[in-house]
Amino acid sequence: MILRNPAGEGRSSAEVKALLQRIPILTYHKVALRREMGINVISPNRFYQHVSFLHEEGFRSVTFWDLLNEPELPPKAVILTFDDAYESIYQHAFPILQEFGFRGVVFVIAGFVGCWNHWDINLGGIHFRHMSEEQLQEIERAGWEIGAHGATHRALTMLSGTQLEQEIRDSRCVLERISSKPLVSIAYPFGMHNLRVRRVAGGAAFRFGCKSIRGTNSTADLLQLRRIPVYQFDGIPALQRKVNCAGISPYEKIKLSLLSAPAVLTPFYQTLFKRQLLLEK
């Protein structure tokens, strides 16, 4: 059955929360041929297999904007999110999703649009470029949603009150000059958030806040939505478990949390070696 929104009115928070109880939210980072020391780079071939499987299983993609505004939603929905807005997403993931009629949500680091990822540790000296303004606008015209991912990809929980306000405010200001729609979603860098961060995000008019797999899974608060990471070694059986909202075992949750744990080391690296990221000198 198609889920209808009577008269095309915007859904309430309660209605959206009910929908999200059965909609898996997946997280990808890079879809590229290049390799790096890490587990977040998915090959285009593997990504094609993932999308083909989702399509064959009857899944259709939606965005956070759709949850609020789209009068009709597919009966079997999935939200595909892409952190950091790497150019490889435009080059490889975008055409694959287009082939299957899928769309995604791309979380953009506002201060690095069109730039190399110098904010990251870059083990082995391997750098990746982020999408340009023109590329972001092209995928948005194809139905993608642009979301915020901070201005400089710093851990929001480690910032002072003034820095936190500026980091979130600047990300919204920059991205709303690129996007044709008001931003409704933010993904917290490294998945790190707390009550203070969520209050600032909500005060900046973000309706959805995305974290990582770590922590409790509850749709009671739309500003702390848990997402399921997808890694380079995930085949179809693993993906099948991940899109089954009730099928992820406690063991699997612990494993995914441990695999995502090294990401929290980057903020300490930034503090020591990336002083240019500081907004206040």
C-alpha positions as semicolon CSV with decimal commas, in nm:
position;residue;x (nm);y (nm);z (nm)
1;M;0,000;0,000;0,000
2;I;0,126;0,348;-0,090
3;L;0,153;0,571;0,215
4;R;-0,047;0,883;0,138
5;N;-0,028;1,225;0,294
6;P;-0,383;1,367;0,284
7;A;-0,420;1,686;0,083
8;G;-0,043;1,703;0,039
9;E;-0,002;1,870;0,377
10;G;0,335;1,857;0,551
11;R;0,360;1,562;0,787
12;S;0,379;1,618;1,158
13;S;0,677;1,503;1,363
14;A;0,465;1,221;1,506
15;E;0,377;1,095;1,157
16;V;0,741;1,111;1,046
17;K;0,857;0,925;1,357
18;A;0,608;0,648;1,286
19;L;0,734;0,617;0,928
20;L;1,098;0,597;1,035
21;Q;1,034;0,296;1,253
22;R;1,029;0,084;0,938
23;I;1,262;0,278;0,707
24;P;1,632;0,178;0,721
25;I;1,887;0,459;0,690
26;L;2,215;0,346;0,531
27;T;2,545;0,536;0,536
28;Y;2,802;0,532;0,257
29;H;3,115;0,747;0,224
30;K;3,319;0,688;-0,090
31;V;3,222;0,488;-0,400
32;A;3,551;0,479;-0,589
33;L;3,809;0,267;-0,770
34;R;4,090;0,413;-0,561
35;R;4,176;0,240;-0,236
36;E;4,293;0,377;0,095
37;M;4,378;0,251;0,441
38;G;4,025;0,213;0,572
39;I;3,698;0,033;0,514
40;N;3,476;0,312;0,385
41;V;3,566;0,293;0,014
42;I;3,313;0,082;-0,178
43;S;3,394;-0,019;-0,534
44;P;3,148;0,091;-0,804
45;N;3,088;-0,276;-0,886
46;R;3,000;-0,360;-0,526
47;F;2,778;-0,054;-0,502
48;Y;2,599;-0,156;-0,823
49;Q;2,530;-0,495;-0,665
50;H;2,387;-0,326;-0,357
51;V;2,153;-0,099;-0,551
52;S;2,047;-0,380;-0,783
53;F;1,960;-0,594;-0,482
54;L;1,758;-0,317;-0,318
55;H;1,567;-0,260;-0,641
56;E;1,495;-0,631;-0,690
57;E;1,372;-0,657;-0,331
58;G;1,119;-0,382;-0,398
59;F;1,291;-0,101;-0,209
60;R;1,260;0,254;-0,336
61;S;1,466;0,543;-0,209
62;V;1,327;0,844;-0,027
63;T;1,487;1,152;0,130
64;F;1,426;1,332;0,456
65;W;1,263;1,609;0,257
66;D;1,023;1,350;0,115
67;L;0,922;1,238;0,463
68;L;0,806;1,591;0,538
69;N;0,660;1,695;0,206
70;E;0,597;1,414;-0,042
71;P;0,225;1,327;-0,062
72;E;0,293;0,963;-0,150
73;L;0,573;0,740;-0,026
74;P;0,663;0,390;-0,147
75;P;0,549;0,100;0,072
76;K;0,907;-0,027;0,103
77;A;1,139;0,270;0,149
78;V;1,509;0,314;0,223
79;I;1,715;0,628;0,283
80;L;2,062;0,622;0,125
81;T;2,295;0,878;0,281
82;F;2,644;0,975;0,166
83;D;2,871;1,154;0,413
84;D;3,129;1,415;0,312
85;A;3,005;1,467;-0,048
86;Y;3,307;1,318;-0,219
87;E;3,340;1,370;-0,593
88;S;3,346;0,992;-0,637
89;I;2,979;0,990;-0,534
90;Y;2,901;1,213;-0,830
91;Q;3,123;1,010;-1,063
92;H;3,013;0,659;-0,964
93;A;2,719;0,642;-0,722
94;F;2,506;0,907;-0,894
95;P;2,486;0,735;-1,237
96;I;2,423;0,395;-1,077
97;L;2,137;0,530;-0,870
98;Q;2,002;0,710;-1,178
99;E;1,991;0,380;-1,364
100;F;1,763;0,229;-1,100
101;G;1,557;0,541;-1,037
102;F;1,706;0,590;-0,690
103;R;1,811;0,911;-0,515
104;G;2,027;0,988;-0,215
105;V;2,095;1,235;0,063
106;V;2,441;1,388;0,047
107;F;2,581;1,548;0,362
108;V;2,817;1,827;0,255
109;I;3,113;1,979;0,442
110;A;3,034;2,339;0,358
111;G;3,390;2,472;0,388
112;F;3,534;2,209;0,154
113;V;3,300;2,223;-0,147
114;G;3,516;2,152;-0,453
115;C;3,829;2,107;-0,239
116;W;4,051;1,818;-0,135
117;N;3,981;1,648;0,200
118;H;4,267;1,810;0,390
119;W;4,057;1,801;0,707
120;D;4,107;1,421;0,724
121;I;4,401;1,212;0,844
122;N;4,473;1,085;0,488
123;L;4,679;0,781;0,578
124;G;4,929;0,703;0,305
125;G;4,893;1,054;0,162
126;I;4,586;0,959;-0,041
127;H;4,351;1,252;-0,089
128;F;3,999;1,270;-0,228
129;R;3,822;1,570;-0,376
130;H;3,480;1,686;-0,261
131;M;3,198;1,767;-0,503
132;S;3,184;2,111;-0,659
133;E;2,892;2,349;-0,632
134;E;2,788;2,266;-0,989
135;Q;2,796;1,892;-0,923
136;L;2,588;1,932;-0,609
137;Q;2,331;2,135;-0,796
138;E;2,314;1,875;-1,073
139;I;2,238;1,587;-0,838
140;E;1,985;1,800;-0,651
141;R;1,802;1,867;-0,978
142;A;1,787;1,489;-1,016
143;G;1,601;1,460;-0,685
144;W;1,883;1,427;-0,434
145;E;1,872;1,609;-0,103
146;I;2,157;1,830;0,018
147;G;2,217;1,812;0,392
148;A;2,470;1,973;0,623
149;H;2,781;1,807;0,765
150;G;2,936;2,102;0,943
151;A;3,156;2,373;0,797
152;T;3,493;2,208;0,865
153;H;3,407;1,850;0,972
154;R;3,510;1,902;1,332
155;A;3,357;1,712;1,623
156;L;3,074;1,940;1,732
157;T;3,088;1,813;2,089
158;M;3,444;1,942;2,124
159;L;3,365;2,301;2,022
160;S;3,293;2,598;2,245
161;G;2,944;2,743;2,242
162;T;3,046;3,020;2,003
163;Q;3,232;2,783;1,771
164;L;2,941;2,538;1,766
165;E;2,694;2,809;1,674
166;Q;2,924;2,936;1,399
167;E;3,001;2,589;1,263
168;I;2,633;2,505;1,219
169;R;2,526;2,852;1,110
170;D;2,801;2,878;0,848
171;S;2,722;2,533;0,708
172;R;2,357;2,629;0,659
173;C;2,438;2,968;0,504
174;V;2,684;2,824;0,251
175;L;2,470;2,528;0,150
176;E;2,146;2,720;0,115
177;R;2,320;2,932;-0,148
178;I;2,381;2,607;-0,338
179;S;2,055;2,424;-0,268
180;S;1,723;2,525;-0,418
181;K;1,542;2,409;-0,104
182;P;1,576;2,494;0,265
183;L;1,797;2,241;0,442
184;V;1,612;2,001;0,672
185;S;1,886;1,750;0,767
186;I;2,229;1,748;0,928
187;A;2,470;1,461;0,992
188;Y;2,695;1,513;1,291
189;P;3,063;1,471;1,193
190;F;3,199;1,143;1,332
191;G;2,848;1,077;1,462
192;M;2,936;1,275;1,774
193;H;2,654;1,471;1,936
194;N;2,504;1,558;2,272
195;L;2,210;1,756;2,404
196;R;2,391;2,087;2,349
197;V;2,466;2,003;1,986
198;R;2,111;1,886;1,919
199;R;1,967;2,203;2,067
200;V;2,183;2,420;1,841
201;A;2,093;2,207;1,538
202;G;1,724;2,231;1,620
203;G;1,758;2,604;1,679
204;A;1,908;2,634;1,331
205;A;1,585;2,484;1,189
206;F;1,720;2,136;1,114
207;R;1,437;1,884;1,145
208;F;1,655;1,571;1,122
209;G;1,989;1,499;1,289
210;C;2,180;1,185;1,189
211;K;2,434;1,009;1,405
212;S;2,619;0,679;1,361
213;I;2,530;0,323;1,461
214;R;2,658;0,385;1,814
215;G;2,409;0,441;2,093
216;T;2,046;0,352;2,131
217;N;1,810;0,328;1,837
218;S;1,505;0,545;1,886
219;T;1,294;0,755;1,653
220;A;1,150;0,945;1,949
221;D;1,393;1,228;1,874
222;L;1,435;1,314;1,505
223;L;1,761;1,493;1,590
224;Q;1,937;1,171;1,688
225;L;1,856;0,919;1,418
226;R;2,078;0,615;1,407
227;R;2,219;0,511;1,071
228;I;2,362;0,180;0,956
229;P;2,711;0,197;0,800
230;V;2,793;0,002;0,486
231;Y;3,154;-0,110;0,441
232;Q;3,366;-0,230;0,150
233;F;3,343;-0,595;0,255
234;D;2,962;-0,599;0,283
235;G;2,811;-0,841;0,036
236;I;2,442;-0,897;-0,031
237;P;2,378;-1,112;0,282
238;A;2,521;-0,835;0,502
239;L;2,320;-0,568;0,322
240;Q;2,007;-0,780;0,355
241;R;2,054;-0,789;0,734
242;K;2,112;-0,416;0,744
243;V;1,795;-0,317;0,563
244;N;1,586;-0,546;0,779
245;C;1,495;-0,298;1,051
246;A;1,422;-0,575;1,300
247;G;1,695;-0,811;1,184
248;I;2,017;-0,660;1,318
249;S;2,126;-0,873;1,611
250;P;2,290;-0,731;1,926
251;Y;2,614;-0,895;1,812
252;E;2,593;-0,719;1,475
253;K;2,527;-0,384;1,643
254;I;2,833;-0,428;1,866
255;K;3,047;-0,525;1,565
256;L;2,935;-0,224;1,365
257;S;2,995;0,006;1,660
258;L;3,350;-0,127;1,699
259;L;3,420;-0,090;1,327
260;S;3,310;0,273;1,337
261;A;3,502;0,354;1,655
262;P;3,834;0,457;1,489
263;A;3,658;0,755;1,333
264;V;3,662;0,930;1,669
265;L;4,044;0,950;1,650
266;T;4,028;1,208;1,371
267;P;3,905;1,493;1,595
268;F;4,214;1,454;1,816
269;Y;4,435;1,454;1,506
270;Q;4,264;1,772;1,390
271;T;4,320;1,937;1,726
272;L;4,693;1,865;1,710
273;F;4,771;1,921;1,342
274;K;4,484;2,102;1,166
275;R;4,485;2,441;1,331
276;Q;4,363;2,601;1,008
277;L;4,023;2,447;1,073
278;L;3,967;2,669;1,373
279;L;3,709;2,935;1,305
280;E;3,831;3,157;1,588
281;K;4,199;3,244;1,584
